[in-house]
Amino acid sequence: MVNFILTSHNVKDFISDKKIIIHYWFKKNSIDVNLMTLDQAIYSGENFVYTLYPKEPWDISEHIKKFSTELVDCINSGRCNLVVNDAIEGHIWSKNNIKIFIDSLKKEVIDPSKVIVLSQSWSYIYNDMPFRMVHWLWHESVISENAKPIDVPRHNFAKKFLCLNMYNKQDRFYFIYQMYKNNLLEEFNFSHSKVTSEDDFDIWNIWPWTDDITEFSKTTPHIYDNIEGPYFTFIEINPKHRQDNYIYVVTESVFNDNRPYDFFDGMTRDTSEKTWKPIALKMPFIMSHQPFALKRLRDMGYKTFHTIWDESYDEIVDCNKRMTAIVDLVKSLNSREDFVDMIESCDDIVEHNFKMLKLRSPEQDMIREVGSFLNIK
């Protein structure tokens, strides 16, 4: 049995979905869970887990500055596994961010080597960290659990491509703009938020902002899915997407880098729910992501579509050239006279991917590390 501290103050932004709570995944994997108050845990003499869910995981001072001396002693002695859950967003752990994190721990006299960080970014596990870094594809875990066998036929009015964009990011907007420029938007079901200028983006630095882009921005917003409600509504799997569309163009969370002025350094973030949705829907997909995202999926046991169309864009490090290659691929696929037959030739791949999604259990490394004092295997 694993003892977890029953907290509410550090999950208030995510409480709309129980799957954000770590102990949910222990119970799902048939591991007994005991919920305790902090005082009960400290004075019980038993091992326990205390989890933080900060929006940005680096400076956690506001979360830990009220820790009692007794709790700090439990962490430093190994009785308490202090867990910082960054598996939902997968932030960039730059050297400066690591320093901020370590300094905030040391200020409260917490030994960083006793702290577990759950990350969505798999590449960090190959780096020496002053804390215990664990990779967990939380989105894959959630979509896997939510995915149901699906065999809905496509409508005769289905569009060739689907591309959904909830938040303004320069690569997403530029891709949609390129579809507009190439007269391809009629082949899309797509969405994009309102854009008035380059100031509507966190940063716009890869492509020049032109008068033509300004004119296109006047057509926004474009609504396909009207997502409202709790925070985790965006994780829902909608069969309508398969019925209305043939190919899912996934514009992932990160295209260049969260540090856009730097060259690509190989420190990739893993895929989010955006990639797992077409897999759950048994749809072929194109990925607008950091380089080697498709290779990463294949390394995990999934199949991609390089036997059916050109996926060399995945190996292009230069973000401008990679975008051009993705746009050229969409143009090429759109022009194929055997488009529907081509999609049908993807059936074996999408069936394999769905089975792999249901088979994998990405939370296992997290369970082993967080429950380490139980020697869970």
C-alpha positions in Angstrom: 0.0 0.0 0.0 1.2 3.5 -0.9 0.3 6.4 1.4 -0.6 9.7 -0.3 -1.2 13.0 1.3 -4.7 14.2 0.5 -4.2 17.8 -0.7 -6.4 20.2 -2.5 -4.6 23.5 -2.6 -2.0 22.4 -5.1 -4.5 20.8 -7.6 -7.2 23.4 -7.7 -6.4 24.3 -11.3 -6.7 20.6 -12.4 -9.2 19.1 -10.0 -11.8 18.8 -12.9 -10.2 15.5 -13.9 -9.2 12.8 -11.5 -6.5 11.5 -13.8 -4.2 14.4 -12.9 -4.0 13.0 -9.4 -1.0 10.6 -9.3 -2.6 8.1 -6.9 -5.3 7.5 -9.5 -2.7 5.6 -11.6 -1.6 3.5 -8.7 -5.2 2.4 -8.1 -5.7 1.8 -11.9 -2.7 -0.6 -11.8 -4.2 -2.5 -8.8 -1.9 -1.0 -6.2 -3.6 -0.2 -2.9 -3.7 3.5 -2.0 -4.2 5.1 1.4 -5.1 8.8 1.6 -3.9 10.5 4.7 -3.7 14.0 6.1 -0.3 15.5 6.4 -0.3 15.3 10.2 -1.4 11.7 10.1 1.4 10.8 7.7 4.2 12.6 9.6 3.3 11.1 13.0 2.4 7.6 11.6 6.1 6.7 11.1 5.2 5.3 7.7 6.5 6.3 4.3 4.3 8.6 2.2 4.0 10.6 -1.1 3.5 14.4 -1.2 2.7 15.8 -4.7 2.9 19.3 -6.0 1.2 20.4 -9.3 2.8 23.8 -10.0 1.9 25.6 -13.3 5.5 26.3 -13.9 7.7 23.8 -12.0 10.9 25.8 -11.4 10.4 28.2 -8.5 8.3 26.2 -6.1 9.0 28.5 -3.2 5.3 29.5 -2.7 4.4 25.8 -2.4 7.1 24.7 0.0 7.8 27.8 2.2 5.1 26.7 4.6 6.5 23.1 5.0 7.0 22.3 8.6 10.4 21.2 10.0 8.9 17.7 10.5 7.8 17.4 6.8 11.3 18.6 5.6 12.9 16.0 7.9 10.6 13.3 6.3 11.7 14.4 2.8 15.4 14.5 3.6 15.3 11.2 5.5 13.6 9.4 2.6 10.3 8.8 4.4 8.5 11.2 2.1 8.8 11.2 -1.7 8.2 14.8 -2.7 6.9 14.8 -6.3 6.7 17.7 -8.6 4.4 16.8 -11.5 5.4 18.4 -14.8 4.1 15.5 -16.9 1.1 17.5 -18.1 2.9 20.4 -19.8 6.5 19.2 -20.1 8.3 22.5 -19.6 11.8 23.2 -20.7 14.4 22.5 -18.0 17.2 24.8 -19.1 20.2 25.3 -16.9 18.8 28.5 -15.5 15.5 26.8 -14.7 17.2 24.0 -13.0 19.1 26.5 -10.9 15.9 28.3 -9.9 14.4 25.0 -8.9 17.4 23.9 -6.9 17.8 27.3 -5.2 14.1 27.2 -4.1 14.6 23.8 -2.5 17.8 24.7 -0.8 16.3 27.8 0.6 13.9 25.5 2.6 16.8 23.1 3.4 15.3 20.4 1.2 17.9 18.0 -0.3 17.2 18.1 -4.2 18.4 14.5 -4.6 15.4 13.4 -2.6 12.9 15.2 -4.9 11.2 13.5 -7.9 10.3 15.5 -11.0 7.9 14.0 -13.5 8.6 15.3 -17.0 6.9 14.9 -20.4 10.2 15.5 -22.1 11.9 12.2 -22.6 15.3 13.5 -23.7 16.0 14.9 -20.2 16.4 11.3 -18.8 19.8 11.2 -20.7 21.1 14.1 -18.7 22.5 14.2 -15.2 20.0 16.1 -13.0 20.5 17.1 -9.4 17.1 15.6 -8.6 15.3 12.4 -9.7 13.9 13.0 -13.2 11.2 10.5 -14.4 9.7 10.5 -17.9 6.0 10.0 -18.0 3.8 10.3 -21.2 0.8 11.3 -19.2 -1.3 12.2 -22.3 -0.7 8.8 -23.8 -1.8 7.2 -20.5 -5.0 9.3 -20.5 -5.9 8.9 -24.2 -5.1 5.2 -24.0 -7.6 4.8 -21.1 -10.3 6.9 -22.9 -9.9 5.3 -26.4 -12.7 3.0 -27.4 -12.8 0.7 -30.5 -14.1 2.8 -33.4 -15.3 1.9 -36.8 -17.5 4.8 -37.9 -17.6 5.3 -41.6 -16.6 8.7 -43.1 -19.3 11.0 -44.4 -19.5 11.4 -48.2 -18.8 15.1 -47.5 -15.6 14.5 -45.4 -12.7 16.8 -45.9 -9.3 15.6 -46.8 -7.6 17.3 -43.9 -8.2 18.2 -40.3 -6.1 20.8 -38.4 -7.2 22.1 -35.0 -5.4 25.0 -33.3 -6.7 26.2 -29.9 -3.8 28.6 -29.0 -2.0 31.1 -31.1 1.5 29.9 -32.1 3.4 31.2 -35.0 4.0 27.8 -36.7 0.3 26.9 -36.5 -0.9 30.2 -37.9 1.8 30.1 -40.6 0.8 26.6 -41.7 -2.9 27.7 -42.0 -1.8 30.8 -43.9 0.2 28.6 -46.3 -2.9 26.5 -46.9 -4.8 29.7 -47.7 -2.0 30.9 -50.0 -2.1 27.6 -51.9 -5.9 27.6 -52.2 -6.2 24.5 -50.0 -8.4 25.6 -47.2 -11.5 24.3 -48.9 -10.0 20.8 -48.4 -9.7 21.4 -44.6 -11.8 21.4 -41.5 -9.7 23.7 -39.3 -9.8 26.0 -36.4 -7.7 29.0 -35.3 -8.2 31.7 -32.7 -8.5 35.4 -33.5 -5.3 37.1 -34.9 -4.9 40.8 -35.5 -1.1 41.2 -35.7 2.1 39.5 -34.8 1.7 40.9 -31.3 -1.0 38.2 -30.7 1.8 35.6 -30.4 4.2 34.9 -27.6 6.9 35.4 -30.3 7.0 35.9 -34.0 10.5 35.5 -35.3 10.8 32.8 -38.0 8.8 34.2 -40.9 8.3 37.8 -42.0 5.0 39.4 -41.2 3.6 40.6 -44.6 0.6 42.6 -45.8 -0.8 39.4 -47.2 -0.6 37.7 -43.8 -2.4 40.8 -42.3 -5.2 40.3 -44.8 -5.5 36.6 -44.0 -5.6 37.4 -40.3 -8.8 39.4 -40.9 -10.5 36.1 -41.6 -9.9 34.8 -38.1 -11.2 33.3 -35.9 -12.1 30.0 -37.6 -14.2 27.6 -35.5 -14.6 23.9 -36.0 -14.7 22.5 -32.5 -16.2 24.9 -29.9 -14.3 23.7 -26.9 -15.8 25.0 -23.7 -16.1 23.7 -20.1 -13.5 22.3 -17.7 -9.8 22.5 -18.3 -9.6 18.9 -19.5 -12.3 19.0 -22.1 -9.6 19.2 -24.7 -8.6 15.6 -24.0 -11.9 14.2 -25.2 -11.8 11.9 -28.2 -14.5 13.0 -30.7 -15.6 10.4 -33.4 -16.8 13.4 -35.5 -13.2 14.1 -36.3 -12.9 10.7 -38.0 -16.3 11.0 -39.7 -15.6 14.4 -41.1 -11.9 14.0 -42.1 -9.4 11.7 -43.7 -5.9 12.9 -42.5 -5.2 14.6 -39.2 -2.6 17.4 -39.5 -1.3 17.6 -35.9 0.2 21.0 -35.0 1.9 20.0 -31.8 2.8 22.1 -28.8 6.4 22.7 -29.8 7.5 23.2 -33.4 10.9 24.9 -33.1 11.7 25.2 -29.4 10.4 26.9 -26.4 13.6 28.9 -26.6 13.0 30.1 -30.2 16.2 32.1 -30.5 18.4 29.0 -29.9 19.3 26.4 -32.5 17.7 23.0 -32.0 19.8 21.1 -29.4 18.1 17.7 -29.4 16.2 18.4 -26.2 12.8 17.4 -27.4 9.5 17.4 -25.7 7.4 14.3 -26.2 4.0 14.5 -27.9 0.9 15.8 -26.2 -2.7 14.7 -26.5 -2.8 16.2 -30.0 -0.8 13.2 -31.4 -2.6 10.5 -29.4 -6.0 11.7 -30.7 -5.6 10.6 -34.3 -4.1 7.3 -33.1 -7.2 6.7 -30.8 -9.4 7.6 -33.8 -7.5 5.3 -36.2 -6.6 8.1 -38.5 -3.5 8.7 -40.5 -1.6 11.8 -39.5 1.1 14.3 -40.4 3.0 15.9 -37.6 4.1 19.5 -37.3 6.5 19.1 -34.4 10.1 19.2 -33.5 12.4 17.1 -35.7 12.5 13.3 -35.1 9.0 13.1 -33.6 8.0 10.4 -36.0 11.2 8.5 -35.3 10.5 8.7 -31.6 7.0 7.2 -32.2 8.5 4.3 -34.2 11.1 3.7 -31.4 8.1 3.3 -29.0 6.6 0.7 -31.2 4.1 2.8 -33.2 4.1 2.8 -37.0 4.1 5.9 -39.2 3.3 6.4 -42.9 6.7 6.5 -44.6 5.8 3.5 -46.8 2.8 5.5 -48.2 4.1 9.1 -48.4 7.2 11.1 -47.9 8.0 11.6 -44.2 11.5 13.0 -44.7 10.3 16.3 -43.1 10.7 14.6 -39.8 14.5 14.6 -40.2 14.8 18.3 -41.1 16.3 20.3 -38.2 15.9 23.8 -39.8 12.4 24.8 -38.8 11.8 26.9 -41.9 12.8 24.1 -44.3 10.8 21.6 -42.2 7.6 23.8 -42.6 8.2 24.0 -46.3 8.5 20.3 -46.5 5.2 19.8 -44.5 3.4 22.2 -46.7 4.7 20.5 -49.9 3.6 17.1 -48.6 0.0 18.4 -48.0 0.0 19.9 -51.5 1.2 16.6 -52.9 -1.3 14.4 -51.1 -4.1 16.7 -52.0 -3.3 16.4 -55.7 -3.4 12.6 -55.7 -6.2 11.1 -57.8 -6.1 8.0 -55.6 -6.5 9.9 -52.4 -9.3 7.7 -50.9 -7.5 4.5 -52.0 -4.3 5.9 -50.3 -6.2 6.4 -47.1 -7.5 2.9 -47.2 -4.0 1.6 -47.6 -3.3 3.1 -44.2 -5.7 0.7 -42.5 -3.1 -1.8 -41.2 -1.0 1.0 -39.8 -3.8 2.8 -37.9 -5.1 -0.6 -36.6 -1.6 -1.4 -35.3 -1.3 2.0 -33.7 -4.6 1.7 -31.9 -3.6 -1.7 -30.5 -0.3 -0.3 -29.4 -2.0 2.6 -27.7 -4.2 0.2 -25.7 -1.3 -2.1 -24.9 1.2 0.3 -23.6 1.2 1.6 -20.0 3.4 4.7 -19.9 2.8 5.3 -16.2 4.9 2.3 -15.1 8.2 4.2 -14.7 6.4 6.8 -12.6 4.8 4.2 -10.4 8.1 2.4 -9.8 9.9 5.6 -8.9 7.2 7.3 -6.8 6.5 4.1 -5.0 10.2 3.3 -4.7 10.2 2.7 -1.0 7.9 -0.3 -1.7 10.2 -1.9 -4.2 7.3 -2.0 -6.8 8.4 -4.0 -9.9 
